[in-house]
Amino acid sequence: MGEHGHVTDGGDDNGSVPGAAHRHHAGLWSELAAREAALVTAVSAGEDHEPARRALVDFLRGEVFDHLQTEEMVLYNAARGAGEHALVAALELDHRSLLSLVEHIDQAATGLDAALSARALVMLFVLRMEKEETVLIPALNGAGVDVSVLIAGRREMLGPDED
Ligand SMILES: [Fe+2]
């Protein structure tokens, strides 16, 4: 974990997590953190926080939701196929909490409430990405599943530059 609890560097080198998938996680995290910081800054400066809240919620409901949905469709299904039902159940709880935090950010009555939920979401997101890279993908690899093949061509898992 780095300065902000960032997912660890690497990915290309550990022979487990496809490098492009790791870089996409890092990219999502940094875009998310920048939008959360903008919300916190607006709230603490007493400025209008609505543009920052909108930008954060739009990003979450766009790129982040696309990513989570594909994980469920591709990685969770493969993990179920490998008999990892308890692991999938635990990861589904994380996704449900992420979705509920997005609703909280969107519906919060005050900027402070929105900012607090945004902070919680960023921390949960980082932990969720780390679980995927350090627990889920190694479990799939261990079951003989080639994750690179599973996610090949999926921009929402690899980012726009790689397929
Ligand atoms: Fe992911």
Boltz pocket constraint, residues with backbone or C-beta under 6 A from the ligand:
constraints:
  - pocket:
      binder: B
      contacts: [[A, 25], [A, 67], [A, 71], [A, 129], [A, 132]]
      max_distance: 6.0
